[in-house]
Amino acid sequence: MMFGVALASVLCTGSVPLAGPAAAPQDVCIVAPPLPYDPASGLALHAPRPVPLDARCPVCGMYPARNLDWAAQVVFSNGDTHFFDSPLTLYQYLHDVGRFSPGRSAADIAARYVTAVDTRSWIDADHASYVLGSNAMGPMRAGNLPAFAHQQAAQEFAQRRGGELVDAGRITPRMLQSLSTGRVKHQHP
C-alpha cells in the first residue's frame, strides 16, 4: 500500500514524497532481555558473571563488552542477568526497573555489581564509592559515575579529575539526569 501511495504521488505531482502518510519513529528501541543463569558455568547463582560479547545494555542498547572497565550488572533472584555499559545506566535502570524490564521490579534483584576503576574487578554496587561530575568520559563519551572499591582511590581520582564522592544511597534520578545531558533520549514503552 505504501508503494502505491508513493507511486500515486509521483504520477500526480511529478515528485517523490519525503515521507509516507505516517512519520517514522524518531527512536529505535533495543529490547535487551536478561541472559539466563547457566548452572554449568560453575558460578554461584548470584555471583558476578563475565560479560558476554553479545550482551546489550537494557537502558541504551550498547554492548558492555566493548568497555569492560565501565561494565555493570544486576543478577535477579532466579540467576538471570542484565549487563550495563556503565554505572550510570545501571542506576538509571535501578531507579525504574519496570520501565526497562516489564514484569520485573527492584525486589527481584538479588545482586548488583560494578567494575571498580581502582581494582578492575567486580564489586558490590551498594558498597562502591562513586565520583560524580568528574571529567571522565564513559562509554557514551559523556559524563559518568566511575566506581571505586576504595574510598581513598575515589578521593584521589576526584582530586585529579574533578567531581565529588557519592555513595550508592545518595545517587538520585536528578543526579543521573545531570550526567545524561547531551545524550539522545531513549524511550521505552
Residue frames as a rotation matrix with the C-alpha (Angstrom) as fourth column:
MET 1
0.566 0.825 0.000 0.00
0.825 -0.566 0.000 0.00
0.000 0.000 -1.000 0.00
MET 2
0.394 -0.493 -0.776 2.81
0.192 -0.781 0.594 2.43
-0.899 -0.383 -0.214 0.88
PHE 3
-0.680 -0.651 0.337 4.37
0.431 0.017 0.902 1.87
-0.594 0.758 0.269 -2.55
GLY 4
-0.128 0.745 0.655 1.00
0.975 -0.025 0.220 2.65
0.180 0.667 -0.723 -4.14
VAL 5
0.754 0.375 -0.540 0.73
0.531 -0.832 0.164 5.95
-0.387 -0.410 -0.826 -2.21
ALA 6
-0.051 -0.870 -0.491 4.28
0.063 -0.493 0.868 6.95
-0.997 0.013 0.080 -3.23
LEU 7
-0.701 -0.187 0.688 3.71
0.646 0.242 0.724 5.96
-0.302 0.952 -0.049 -6.87
ALA 8
0.323 0.898 0.299 0.43
0.942 -0.335 -0.011 7.89
0.091 0.285 -0.954 -6.99
SER 9
0.622 -0.150 -0.769 2.21
0.260 -0.886 0.384 10.96
-0.739 -0.439 -0.512 -5.62
VAL 10
-0.504 -0.862 -0.041 4.96
0.171 -0.146 0.974 10.71
-0.846 0.485 0.221 -8.25
LEU 11
-0.532 0.354 0.769 2.42
0.847 0.233 0.479 10.29
-0.010 0.906 -0.424 -11.06
CYS 12
0.516 0.857 0.016 0.17
0.854 -0.515 0.065 13.14
0.064 -0.020 -0.998 -9.87
THR 13
0.886 -0.152 -0.438 2.78
0.046 -0.911 0.409 15.70
-0.461 -0.383 -0.800 -8.78
GLY 14
0.773 -0.634 -0.016 5.90
-0.010 0.013 -1.000 14.60
0.634 0.773 0.004 -10.57
SER 15
-0.151 -0.847 0.510 7.92
-0.745 -0.242 -0.622 14.43
0.650 -0.474 -0.594 -7.33
VAL 16
-0.151 -0.008 -0.989 8.71
0.412 0.909 -0.070 11.78
0.899 -0.418 -0.134 -4.77
PRO 17
0.769 0.467 0.437 7.25
-0.192 -0.484 0.854 12.47
0.610 -0.740 -0.283 -1.31
LEU 18
-0.227 -0.893 0.388 9.77
-0.687 -0.135 -0.714 12.90
0.690 -0.429 -0.583 1.52
ALA 19
-0.903 -0.005 0.430 7.74
-0.350 0.589 -0.728 10.75
-0.250 -0.808 -0.534 3.89
GLY 20
-0.687 0.703 -0.184 4.78
0.427 0.596 0.680 8.43
0.588 0.389 -0.709 3.75
PRO 21
0.186 0.882 0.434 1.45
0.000 -0.441 0.897 9.13
0.983 -0.167 -0.082 5.41
ALA 22
0.978 0.089 -0.190 2.77
0.182 0.093 0.979 8.09
0.105 -0.992 0.074 8.82
ALA 23
0.468 -0.853 0.232 6.01
-0.775 -0.522 -0.356 9.53
0.424 -0.013 -0.905 10.16
ALA 24
0.206 -0.517 -0.831 8.77
0.253 0.848 -0.465 7.11
0.945 -0.114 0.305 11.05
PRO 25
0.902 0.104 -0.420 9.52
0.428 -0.079 0.900 6.85
0.060 -0.991 -0.115 14.76
GLN 26
0.644 -0.671 0.368 12.31
-0.524 -0.737 -0.427 9.11
0.557 0.082 -0.826 16.00
ASP 27
0.008 -0.597 0.802 13.66
-0.964 0.209 0.165 6.47
-0.266 -0.775 -0.574 18.39
VAL 28
0.071 -0.050 -0.996 14.89
-0.437 0.896 -0.076 2.94
0.897 0.440 0.042 17.91
CYS 29
0.442 0.167 0.881 14.10
-0.894 0.161 0.418 0.71
-0.072 -0.973 0.220 20.86
ILE 30
-0.313 -0.601 -0.736 16.55
-0.478 0.769 -0.425 -2.11
0.821 0.218 -0.528 21.51
VAL 31
0.723 0.548 0.421 14.99
-0.657 0.356 0.665 -4.75
0.215 -0.757 0.617 23.71
ALA 32
-0.323 -0.902 -0.287 17.73
-0.583 0.429 -0.690 -6.48
0.745 -0.055 -0.664 25.65
PRO 33
0.756 0.633 -0.170 16.38
-0.274 0.541 0.795 -9.48
0.595 -0.554 0.583 27.54
PRO 34
0.314 -0.661 0.682 18.30
-0.893 0.040 0.449 -10.71
-0.324 -0.749 -0.577 30.59
LEU 35
-0.157 -0.457 -0.875 20.59
-0.657 0.710 -0.253 -13.64
0.738 0.535 -0.412 29.98
PRO 36
0.815 0.576 -0.060 19.62
-0.356 0.581 0.732 -16.83
0.456 -0.575 0.679 31.80
TYR 37
0.252 -0.682 0.686 21.72
-0.875 0.142 0.463 -18.44
-0.413 -0.717 -0.562 34.50
ASP 38
0.423 -0.227 -0.877 23.90
-0.508 0.743 -0.437 -21.31
0.751 0.630 0.199 33.29
PRO 39
0.873 -0.055 0.485 24.42
-0.430 0.384 0.817 -23.86
-0.231 -0.922 0.311 36.09
ALA 40
0.772 -0.610 0.178 27.23
0.634 0.721 -0.281 -25.42
0.043 0.329 0.943 34.04
SER 41
0.587 -0.554 0.590 29.24
-0.126 -0.783 -0.609 -22.17
0.799 0.283 -0.530 34.41
GLY 42
-0.063 -0.594 -0.802 30.37
0.783 0.468 -0.409 -23.21
0.619 -0.654 0.436 37.87
LEU 43
-0.784 -0.171 0.597 29.39
-0.106 -0.910 -0.400 -19.79
0.612 -0.377 0.695 39.23
ALA 44
-0.748 0.573 -0.335 27.15
0.502 0.159 -0.850 -19.35
-0.434 -0.804 -0.407 42.25
LEU 45
0.024 0.899 0.437 23.58
0.999 -0.004 -0.045 -18.31
-0.039 0.437 -0.899 41.37
HIS 46
0.905 0.413 -0.103 24.08
0.419 -0.907 0.038 -14.66
-0.078 -0.078 -0.994 42.41
ALA 47
0.052 -0.967 -0.248 27.81
0.552 -0.179 0.815 -14.27
-0.832 -0.179 0.524 41.65
PRO 48
0.298 -0.004 -0.955 29.00
-0.597 -0.781 -0.183 -11.71
-0.745 0.625 -0.235 39.07
ARG 49
0.627 0.005 0.779 29.34
0.499 0.766 -0.406 -13.08
-0.599 0.643 0.478 35.55
PRO 50
-0.666 -0.746 -0.020 31.82
0.378 -0.361 0.852 -12.36
-0.643 0.560 0.523 32.76
VAL 51
0.059 0.689 -0.722 30.20
-0.453 -0.626 -0.635 -10.01
-0.889 0.365 0.276 30.22
PRO 52
0.103 0.024 0.994 29.20
0.687 0.722 -0.089 -11.93
-0.720 0.692 0.058 27.07
LEU 53
-0.850 -0.527 0.016 30.24
0.351 -0.543 0.763 -10.31
-0.393 0.654 0.647 23.78
ASP 54
-0.661 0.643 0.387 26.63
0.400 -0.135 0.907 -10.18
0.635 0.754 -0.168 22.56
ALA 55
-0.159 0.609 -0.777 25.06
0.958 -0.097 -0.271 -8.79
-0.241 -0.787 -0.568 25.76
ARG 56
-0.326 0.159 0.932 23.18
0.425 -0.856 0.294 -5.49
0.845 0.492 0.212 25.27
CYS 57
-0.980 0.027 -0.198 22.51
0.158 -0.500 -0.852 -2.81
-0.121 -0.866 0.485 27.85
PRO 58
-0.269 0.957 0.112 18.74
0.963 0.264 0.056 -2.69
0.024 0.123 -0.992 28.51
VAL 59
0.207 0.317 -0.925 18.89
0.457 -0.868 -0.195 1.10
-0.865 -0.382 -0.325 29.01
CYS 60
0.173 -0.241 -0.955 20.83
-0.565 -0.818 0.105 2.30
-0.807 0.522 -0.278 25.96
GLY 61
0.959 0.282 0.024 21.38
-0.156 0.597 -0.787 -0.76
-0.236 0.751 0.616 23.75
MET 62
0.292 -0.927 -0.237 25.20
-0.919 -0.203 -0.337 -0.56
0.264 0.316 -0.911 23.82
TYR 63
0.645 -0.225 -0.730 27.45
0.142 0.974 -0.175 -3.62
0.751 0.009 0.660 24.10
PRO 64
0.904 -0.267 0.334 29.00
-0.414 -0.343 0.843 -3.61
-0.111 -0.901 -0.420 27.61
ALA 65
0.662 -0.682 0.312 31.79
0.583 0.729 0.358 -5.99
-0.472 -0.055 0.880 26.49
ARG 66
0.493 -0.472 0.731 33.25
0.608 -0.414 -0.677 -3.14
0.622 0.778 0.083 24.42
ASN 67
-0.034 -0.465 0.885 34.14
-0.433 -0.791 -0.432 -1.19
0.901 -0.398 -0.174 27.58
LEU 68
0.259 0.167 -0.951 34.75
0.527 0.801 0.284 -3.69
0.809 -0.575 0.119 30.37
ASP 69
-0.776 -0.606 -0.174 36.36
0.491 -0.407 -0.770 -1.02
0.395 -0.684 0.614 32.57
TRP 70
-0.771 0.554 0.314 32.90
-0.610 -0.785 -0.112 0.58
0.184 -0.278 0.943 32.91
ALA 71
-0.407 0.677 -0.613 30.64
-0.090 0.638 0.765 -2.52
0.909 0.367 -0.199 32.89
ALA 72
-0.658 0.339 0.673 27.97
-0.727 -0.051 -0.685 -3.23
-0.198 -0.940 0.279 35.49
GLN 73
-0.611 0.493 -0.619 25.37
-0.079 0.740 0.668 -5.94
0.788 0.457 -0.413 36.03
VAL 74
-0.195 0.592 0.782 22.32
-0.971 -0.005 -0.238 -6.97
-0.137 -0.806 0.576 38.01
VAL 75
-0.872 -0.008 -0.489 21.56
-0.088 0.986 0.141 -10.58
0.481 0.167 -0.861 38.88
PHE 76
0.000 0.963 0.270 17.93
-0.813 -0.157 0.560 -11.46
0.582 -0.220 0.783 39.53
SER 77
0.020 0.049 0.999 16.88
-0.893 0.449 -0.004 -13.94
-0.449 -0.892 0.053 42.20
ASN 78
0.860 0.329 0.389 16.46
-0.139 0.885 -0.444 -16.68
-0.490 0.328 0.808 39.55
GLY 79
0.067 -0.951 0.303 20.02
0.468 0.298 0.832 -16.05
-0.881 0.086 0.465 38.25
ASP 80
0.549 0.142 0.824 19.04
0.820 -0.281 -0.498 -14.12
0.161 0.949 -0.271 35.09
THR 81
-0.117 -0.714 -0.691 21.50
0.668 -0.571 0.477 -11.28
-0.735 -0.405 0.543 34.46
HIS 82
0.903 0.238 0.357 21.33
0.419 -0.667 -0.616 -7.88
0.092 0.706 -0.703 32.77
PHE 83
-0.117 -0.984 -0.137 24.60
0.944 -0.153 0.292 -6.20
-0.308 -0.095 0.947 31.76
PHE 84
0.890 0.391 -0.237 25.12
0.345 -0.914 -0.214 -2.43
-0.300 0.109 -0.948 31.55
ASP 85
0.459 -0.737 0.495 27.69
0.579 -0.175 -0.797 -0.31
0.674 0.653 0.346 29.75
SER 86
-0.535 -0.668 0.517 28.34
0.030 -0.627 -0.779 1.82
0.845 -0.401 0.355 32.86
PRO 87
-0.763 0.262 -0.591 27.34
0.631 0.104 -0.769 2.58
-0.140 -0.959 -0.244 36.45
LEU 88
-0.816 0.481 -0.320 25.25
-0.478 -0.873 -0.094 5.45
-0.325 0.076 0.943 35.08
THR 89
-0.334 0.732 -0.595 22.98
-0.672 0.257 0.694 3.17
0.661 0.631 0.406 33.06
LEU 90
-0.628 0.101 -0.771 22.90
0.487 0.824 -0.289 0.67
0.606 -0.558 -0.567 35.95
TYR 91
-0.816 0.295 -0.497 21.48
0.370 -0.395 -0.841 3.36
-0.444 -0.870 0.213 38.26
GLN 92
-0.641 0.660 -0.391 19.08
-0.768 -0.546 0.336 4.63
0.008 0.516 0.857 35.60
TYR 93
-0.381 0.448 -0.808 17.82
-0.152 0.832 0.533 1.06
0.912 0.326 -0.249 35.41
LEU 94
-0.714 0.034 -0.700 17.61
0.629 0.470 -0.619 0.63
0.308 -0.882 -0.357 39.19
HIS 95
-0.865 0.397 -0.306 15.52
-0.137 -0.775 -0.618 3.79
-0.482 -0.493 0.724 39.54
ASP 96
0.022 0.912 -0.409 12.92
-0.901 -0.159 -0.403 2.44
-0.433 0.377 0.819 37.05
VAL 97
-0.756 -0.415 0.506 13.28
-0.261 0.900 0.348 -1.35
-0.600 0.131 -0.789 36.69
GLY 98
-0.023 0.861 0.509 9.72
0.401 0.474 -0.784 -1.86
-0.916 0.186 -0.356 35.39
ARG 99
0.589 0.198 -0.784 10.28
-0.503 -0.669 -0.547 0.56
-0.633 0.716 -0.295 32.51
PHE 100
-0.111 -0.776 -0.621 13.29
-0.994 0.071 0.089 -1.35
-0.025 0.627 -0.778 31.19
SER 101
-0.948 -0.135 -0.288 12.21
-0.143 0.990 0.004 -4.87
0.285 0.044 -0.958 32.23
PRO 102
-0.152 0.973 0.175 8.41
-0.876 -0.215 0.431 -5.10
0.457 -0.088 0.885 32.09
GLY 103
0.653 0.509 -0.561 7.13
-0.178 0.823 0.539 -7.59
0.736 -0.252 0.628 34.65
ARG 104
-0.002 -0.716 -0.698 10.16
0.824 0.395 -0.407 -7.23
0.566 -0.576 0.589 36.91
SER 105
0.886 0.225 0.405 10.80
-0.034 -0.839 0.543 -4.98
0.462 -0.495 -0.736 39.90
ALA 106
0.040 -0.906 0.421 13.74
-0.731 -0.314 -0.606 -3.92
0.681 -0.283 -0.675 42.03
ALA 107
0.312 0.153 0.938 12.62
-0.872 0.439 0.218 -6.53
-0.378 -0.886 0.270 44.57
ASP 108
0.995 0.084 0.044 13.52
-0.055 0.890 -0.453 -9.24
-0.077 0.448 0.891 42.02
ILE 109
0.441 -0.897 -0.013 17.19
-0.347 -0.157 -0.924 -8.17
0.827 0.413 -0.381 42.02
ALA 110
0.904 -0.159 -0.396 19.42
0.406 0.610 0.680 -10.33
0.134 -0.776 0.616 44.23
ALA 111
0.137 -0.927 -0.348 22.78
0.668 -0.173 0.724 -8.66
-0.731 -0.332 0.596 43.45
ARG 112
0.982 0.048 0.183 24.22
0.167 -0.673 -0.721 -5.64
0.089 0.738 -0.669 41.63
TYR 113
0.291 -0.955 -0.052 27.83
0.718 0.182 0.671 -5.21
-0.632 -0.233 0.739 40.61
VAL 114
0.965 -0.161 -0.207 30.05
-0.253 -0.772 -0.583 -2.53
-0.066 0.615 -0.786 39.08
THR 115
0.457 -0.889 0.012 33.59
0.755 0.381 -0.533 -2.66
0.469 0.253 0.846 37.77
ALA 116
0.777 -0.253 -0.576 35.89
0.319 -0.630 0.708 -0.81
-0.542 -0.734 -0.409 40.16
VAL 117
0.878 -0.475 0.053 38.30
-0.238 -0.532 -0.813 1.60
0.414 0.701 -0.580 38.45
ASP 118
0.300 -0.820 0.487 40.97
-0.953 -0.282 0.112 1.03
0.046 -0.498 -0.866 41.11
THR 119
-0.178 -0.368 0.913 40.92
-0.512 0.827 0.233 -2.78
-0.841 -0.425 -0.336 41.18
ARG 120
-0.419 0.138 -0.898 39.47
-0.892 0.125 0.435 -3.59
0.172 0.983 0.070 37.73
SER 121
-0.943 0.191 -0.272 37.26
0.228 0.967 -0.113 -6.21
0.241 -0.169 -0.956 39.35
TRP 122
-0.048 0.995 0.089 33.58
0.171 -0.080 0.982 -6.70
0.984 0.062 -0.167 40.14
ILE 123
-0.982 -0.116 -0.148 32.42
0.163 -0.126 -0.979 -5.20
0.095 -0.985 0.142 43.45
ASP 124
-0.181 0.953 -0.242 29.03
0.971 0.135 -0.195 -4.88
-0.153 -0.270 -0.950 45.09
ALA 125
-0.284 0.109 0.953 27.49
0.534 -0.807 0.252 -1.70
0.797 0.580 0.171 43.65
ASP 126
0.752 0.656 0.068 25.97
0.279 -0.411 0.868 -0.83
0.597 -0.634 -0.492 47.03
HIS 127
0.708 -0.547 -0.448 29.45
0.528 -0.012 0.849 -0.70
-0.470 -0.837 0.280 48.65
ALA 128
-0.027 -0.732 0.681 31.27
0.967 -0.192 -0.168 1.22
0.253 0.654 0.713 45.92
SER 129
-0.013 -0.044 -0.999 32.39
0.323 -0.946 0.038 4.83
-0.946 -0.322 0.027 46.15
TYR 130
0.319 0.215 0.923 31.42
0.947 -0.050 -0.316 6.86
-0.022 0.975 -0.219 43.07
VAL 131
-0.644 -0.483 -0.593 32.73
0.408 -0.873 0.268 10.13
-0.647 -0.069 0.759 41.67
LEU 132
0.387 0.863 0.324 30.03
0.858 -0.208 -0.471 12.44
-0.339 0.460 -0.821 40.35
GLY 133
0.964 0.162 -0.213 30.89
0.085 -0.940 -0.329 15.28
-0.254 0.299 -0.920 37.98
SER 134
0.029 -1.000 -0.007 34.46
0.160 -0.002 0.987 14.36
-0.987 -0.029 0.159 37.01
ASN 135
0.138 -0.051 -0.989 35.86
-0.881 -0.463 -0.099 14.93
-0.453 0.885 -0.108 33.53
ALA 136
-0.776 -0.365 0.514 36.00
-0.172 0.907 0.384 11.14
-0.607 0.210 -0.767 32.97
MET 137
-0.180 0.698 -0.693 34.06
-0.984 -0.131 0.123 10.22
-0.005 0.704 0.710 29.85
GLY 138
-0.065 0.269 0.961 32.13
-0.349 0.896 -0.274 6.97
-0.935 -0.354 0.035 29.96
PRO 139
-0.503 -0.159 0.850 31.39
0.534 0.716 0.450 4.62
-0.680 0.680 -0.275 27.06
MET 140
0.420 0.733 0.535 28.90
0.895 -0.237 -0.378 7.05
-0.151 0.637 -0.756 25.51
ARG 141
-0.467 -0.740 0.484 31.54
0.775 -0.606 -0.180 9.82
0.426 0.291 0.857 25.57
ALA 142
0.234 0.558 0.796 29.57
-0.161 -0.786 0.598 11.75
0.959 -0.268 -0.095 28.14
GLY 143
-0.303 -0.328 0.895 29.75
-0.888 -0.243 -0.390 12.23
0.345 -0.913 -0.218 31.89
ASN 144
0.183 0.325 -0.928 29.54
-0.028 0.945 0.326 9.15
0.983 -0.033 0.182 34.04
LEU 145
0.703 0.121 0.700 29.88
-0.697 -0.078 0.713 7.69
0.141 -0.990 0.030 37.53
PRO 146
-0.092 -0.769 -0.633 33.24
-0.367 0.617 -0.696 5.92
0.926 0.168 -0.339 37.87
ALA 147
0.891 0.445 0.089 33.09
-0.289 0.405 0.867 3.34
0.350 -0.799 0.490 40.67
PHE 148
-0.172 -0.981 0.092 35.84
-0.618 0.034 -0.786 2.53
0.767 -0.192 -0.612 43.18
ALA 149
0.304 0.180 -0.936 36.40
0.443 0.843 0.306 -0.28
0.844 -0.507 0.176 45.66
HIS 150
-0.192 -0.491 -0.850 38.36
0.981 -0.120 -0.153 2.01
-0.027 -0.863 0.504 47.98
GLN 151
0.792 0.579 -0.193 37.19
0.590 -0.807 0.002 5.43
-0.154 -0.115 -0.981 49.10
GLN 152
0.217 -0.803 -0.555 40.77
0.088 -0.550 0.830 6.74
-0.972 -0.229 -0.048 49.18
ALA 153
-0.652 -0.437 0.620 41.23
0.607 0.189 0.772 5.86
-0.455 0.879 0.142 45.50
ALA 154
0.221 0.823 0.523 37.97
0.955 -0.290 0.054 7.65
0.196 0.488 -0.851 44.67
GLN 155
0.769 0.027 -0.639 39.11
0.334 -0.869 0.365 10.72
-0.545 -0.494 -0.677 46.59
GLU 156
-0.267 -0.949 -0.171 42.46
0.165 -0.219 0.962 10.79
-0.950 0.228 0.215 44.75
PHE 157
-0.475 0.200 0.857 40.65
0.877 0.190 0.442 10.39
-0.074 0.961 -0.265 41.41
ALA 158
0.609 0.791 0.051 38.31
0.791 -0.611 0.023 13.30
0.049 0.027 -0.998 42.27
GLN 159
0.451 -0.529 -0.719 41.30
0.153 -0.748 0.646 15.49
-0.879 -0.401 -0.256 43.15
ARG 160
-0.631 -0.753 0.184 42.91
0.255 0.023 0.967 14.75
-0.732 0.657 0.178 39.78
ARG 161
-0.820 0.325 0.471 39.81
0.534 0.139 0.834 14.70
0.206 0.935 -0.288 37.55
GLY 162
-0.737 0.581 0.345 37.28
-0.598 -0.798 0.068 16.80
0.314 -0.156 0.936 39.47
GLY 163
-0.028 0.848 -0.529 33.96
-0.092 0.525 0.846 15.75
0.995 0.072 0.064 40.91
GLU 164
-0.228 0.059 0.972 32.66
-0.959 -0.187 -0.214 14.78
0.169 -0.981 0.099 44.31
LEU 165
-0.963 -0.135 -0.236 32.36
-0.084 0.974 -0.213 11.47
0.258 -0.185 -0.948 46.13
VAL 166
-0.031 0.966 0.258 28.93
-0.988 -0.069 0.140 9.93
0.153 -0.251 0.956 46.48
ASP 167
-0.862 -0.144 0.486 27.85
-0.255 0.952 -0.170 6.59
-0.438 -0.271 -0.857 47.83
ALA 168
-0.866 0.496 0.067 25.16
0.360 0.525 0.771 4.41
0.347 0.692 -0.633 46.29
GLY 169
-0.220 0.836 -0.502 22.47
0.954 0.076 -0.291 5.57
-0.205 -0.543 -0.814 48.72
ARG 170
-0.143 0.106 -0.984 22.88
0.178 -0.975 -0.131 9.19
-0.973 -0.194 0.121 47.62
ILE 171
-0.977 -0.203 0.065 22.54
0.087 -0.102 0.991 8.60
-0.195 0.974 0.118 43.85
THR 172
-0.157 0.968 -0.198 19.25
0.067 -0.190 -0.980 10.19
-0.985 -0.167 -0.035 42.76
PRO 173
0.290 0.349 0.891 17.43
0.899 0.220 -0.379 10.37
-0.329 0.911 -0.249 39.42
ARG 174
0.979 0.066 -0.192 18.23
0.020 -0.973 -0.229 14.11
-0.202 0.220 -0.954 39.36
MET 175
0.161 -0.986 -0.030 21.98
-0.456 -0.101 0.884 13.37
-0.875 -0.129 -0.467 39.61
LEU 176
-0.244 -0.217 0.945 21.68
0.557 0.766 0.320 10.84
-0.794 0.605 -0.066 36.82
GLN 177
0.707 0.580 0.405 19.84
0.676 -0.384 -0.629 13.35
-0.209 0.719 -0.663 34.66
SER 178
0.750 -0.480 -0.455 22.63
-0.394 -0.877 0.276 15.88
-0.531 -0.028 -0.847 35.13
LEU 179
-0.300 -0.899 0.321 25.07
-0.241 0.396 0.886 13.30
-0.923 0.188 -0.335 33.70
SER 180
-0.149 0.348 0.925 22.74
0.744 0.656 -0.127 12.45
-0.651 0.669 -0.357 30.81
THR 181
0.579 0.380 -0.721 22.54
-0.103 -0.844 -0.527 15.93
-0.808 0.379 -0.450 29.28
GLY 182
-0.082 -0.577 -0.812 23.55
-0.912 -0.285 0.295 15.89
-0.402 0.765 -0.503 25.65
ARG 183
-0.868 -0.156 0.472 22.68
-0.023 0.961 0.275 12.21
-0.496 0.228 -0.838 25.22
VAL 184
-0.641 0.704 -0.306 19.98
-0.392 0.043 0.919 11.03
0.660 0.709 0.248 22.87
LYS 185
-0.374 0.605 0.703 16.81
-0.855 0.068 -0.514 10.47
-0.358 -0.793 0.492 24.84
HIS 186
-0.833 0.080 -0.548 15.85
-0.193 0.886 0.422 6.80
0.519 0.457 -0.722 24.66
GLN 187
-0.246 0.848 0.470 12.24
-0.968 -0.190 -0.163 5.97
-0.049 -0.495 0.868 25.42
HIS 188
-0.982 0.102 -0.161 10.76
0.094 0.994 0.057 2.64
0.165 0.041 -0.985 26.42
PRO 189
-0.236 0.968 0.080 7.02
-0.042 -0.093 0.995 1.99
0.971 0.231 0.062 26.37
